[in-house]
Amino acid sequence: MSTSKSSLSALTLGAIGIVYGDIGTSVLYAVKTVFAEGHVALTPENIFGILSIFFWTLTVIVSIKYVMLVLRA
């Protein structure tokens, strides 16, 4: 029983690290790339659009990871 709980804790920690570890840094690079060298004009509409894309991407990825983890259990 204790082996099952410890392995579940390890899997949970790993899932959190994978989801938030990679996404946390990639957003910074994406914003820099989107607005670099005049590819996209720096307007409020474009800023809100990029932030919306990041928000929904994070929401969908976390939801899919959660569903996959719960359905495996």
NUKE-871041 format. One record per residue: residue in three letters; x, y, z of N, C-alpha, C, CB in turn. Coordinates in steps of 0.1 Angstrom, whole numbers, padded with zeros to 4 digits, always signed. Each point is the difference from the previous one (the first is absolute). Glycine has a CB too. Layout:
N
ALAXYZXYZXYZXYZ
...
This chain:
73
MET+0008-0012+0000-0008+0012+0000+0009+0013+0000-0018-0013+0012
SER+0028+0013-0004+0009+0012+0001+0007+0002-0013+0002-0003+0024
THR+0002-0008-0031+0006+0001-0013-0009+0006-0010+0014-0020+0005
SER-0026+0017-0005-0010+0006-0009-0001+0015+0002-0013-0022-0001
LYS+0012+0026+0014-0001+0015+0003+0012+0007-0004-0015-0006+0019
SER+0027+0000-0017+0012+0007-0003+0002+0001-0015+0010-0008+0021
SER-0014-0002-0028+0001+0001-0015-0010+0010-0006+0008-0024+0000
LEU-0019+0025+0006-0010+0010-0004+0005+0014+0002-0019-0016+0005
SER+0025+0018+0007+0006+0013+0003+0011+0003-0010-0005-0003+0024
ALA+0013-0006-0027+0011+0002-0010-0005+0003-0014+0014-0015+0013
LEU-0025+0008-0017-0006+0003-0013-0006+0014+0000-0004-0025-0003
THR-0003+0028+0014-0006+0014+0001+0010+0011-0001-0018-0010+0013
LEU+0029+0008-0006+0010+0010+0000+0007+0001-0014+0004-0004+0025
GLY-0002-0007-0031+0005+0000-0014-0009+0006-0010+0012-0021+0006
ALA-0025+0019-0005-0010+0006-0009+0000+0015+0002-0014-0021+0000
ILE+0014+0026+0012+0001+0014+0003+0012+0006-0006-0014-0003+0021
GLY+0025-0003-0019+0013+0005-0005+0001+0001-0015+0010-0010+0020
ILE-0016+0000-0026+0000-0001-0015-0009+0012-0005+0004-0025+0000
VAL-0016+0026+0005-0010+0009-0005+0005+0015+0003-0018-0017+0004
TYR+0022+0020+0008+0003+0014+0003+0015+0003-0002-0019-0001+0016
GLY+0027-0009-0016+0014+0003-0003+0003+0005-0014+0005-0017+0017
ASP-0010+0010-0027+0003+0004-0013-0008+0012-0005+0005-0024-0005
ILE-0017+0024+0009-0009+0011-0004+0004+0013+0006-0019-0016-0002
GLY+0024+0016+0014+0004+0012+0007+0010+0008-0008-0005-0010+0022
THR+0015+0004-0028+0010+0007-0007-0003+0002-0014+0016-0010+0016
SER-0023+0001-0023-0003+0001-0014-0009+0012-0003+0003-0024-0002
VAL-0011+0028+0011-0009+0012-0002+0009+0013-0002-0018-0011+0014
LEU+0028+0012-0006+0009+0012-0001+0007+0000-0013+0004-0001+0024
TYR+0000-0010-0029+0007+0000-0014-0010+0003-0011+0017-0016+0009
ALA-0029+0011-0007-0011+0002-0010-0004+0015-0001-0008-0023+0004
VAL+0007+0029+0007-0004+0015+0000+0012+0008-0007-0014-0003+0021
LYS+0026+0000-0017+0011+0006-0006+0000-0002-0016+0013-0002+0022
THR-0015-0010-0026+0000-0003-0014-0012+0007-0008+0012-0022+0006
VAL-0023+0022+0000-0012+0005-0006+0002+0015-0003-0015-0017+0011
PHE+0020+0025-0001+0001+0014-0002+0014+0005-0004-0017+0001+0017
ALA+0026-0010-0021+0013+0004-0004+0000+0003-0015+0010-0015+0017
GLU-0002+0024-0021+0003+0004-0014-0013+0004-0007+0019-0015+0000
GLY-0029+0021+0006-0011+0005-0007-0009-0010-0006+0014+0019-0004
HIS-0014-0032+0008-0009-0010-0006-0014+0004+0003+0018-0018+0002
VAL-0021+0022+0010-0013+0003+0004+0000+0014+0007-0006-0025+0003
ALA-0003+0033-0006-0001+0014+0006-0003-0001+0015-0007+0010-0022
LEU+0013-0002+0030-0002+0000+0014-0012+0009+0003+0025-0004+0004
THR-0037-0002-0006-0013+0007+0004-0007-0008+0011-0002+0008-0024
PRO-0007-0001+0031-0007-0007+0011-0007-0013-0005-0003+0022+0011
GLU-0003-0021-0023-0007-0012-0005+0009-0012-0002-0016+0016-0011
ASN+0028-0013+0005+0009-0011-0002+0006-0006+0014+0006+0011-0022
ILE-0004-0002+0031+0005-0004+0013-0011-0009+0007+0014+0021+0002
PHE-0026-0017-0002-0011-0008+0006-0002-0013-0008-0011+0021+0008
GLY+0013-0021-0021-0001-0012-0008+0011-0010+0004-0010+0013-0019
ILE+0022-0008+0020+0011-0009+0004-0002-0006+0014+0016+0013-0015
LEU-0020-0004+0024-0003-0005+0014-0011-0010+0000+0008+0022+0009
SER-0018-0020-0017-0011-0009-0001+0004-0014-0005-0015+0019-0004
ILE+0024-0019-0006+0005-0012-0005+0008-0008+0011+0002+0010-0023
PHE+0006-0002+0030+0008-0007+0011-0009-0005+0011+0019+0015-0005
PHE-0029-0008+0008-0010-0004+0011-0007-0013-0004-0003+0024+0007
TRP-0002-0024-0020-0008-0012-0004+0009-0012-0002-0017+0015-0011
THR+0030-0012+0006+0009-0011-0001+0003-0007+0013+0010+0012-0020
LEU-0007-0003+0030+0003-0006+0013-0012-0007+0006+0015+0019+0004
THR-0027-0014-0006-0012-0006+0005-0003-0014-0007-0010+0023+0004
VAL+0012-0024-0017-0002-0012-0007+0010-0010+0004-0010+0012-0019
ILE+0023-0008+0019+0010-0010+0003-0001-0006+0014+0015+0013-0015
VAL-0018-0004+0025-0002-0005+0014-0012-0009+0001+0010+0021+0008
SER-0021-0017-0015-0012-0009+0000+0002-0013-0006-0013+0020-0002
ILE+0020-0021-0009+0003-0013-0007+0009-0008+0009-0002+0010-0022
LYS+0013-0004+0028+0008-0007+0009-0007-0006+0012+0019+0015-0007
TYR-0028-0007+0013-0008-0004+0011-0009-0012-0003+0000+0024+0009
VAL-0007-0023-0021-0009-0010-0004+0008-0013-0002-0016+0017-0011
MET+0027-0016+0004+0008-0012-0002+0005-0006+0013+0007+0009-0022
LEU-0003-0001+0031+0004-0005+0013-0011-0007+0008+0018+0018+0001
VAL-0030-0011-0001-0011-0006+0008-0006-0012-0007-0005+0023+0008
LEU+0005-0023-0021-0006-0012-0007+0010-0012+0001-0012+0015-0016
ARG+0024-0013+0018+0010-0011+0002-0002-0006+0014+0016+0010-0016
ALA-0020-0003+0025-0001-0004+0014-0011-0010+0002+0009+0021+0008
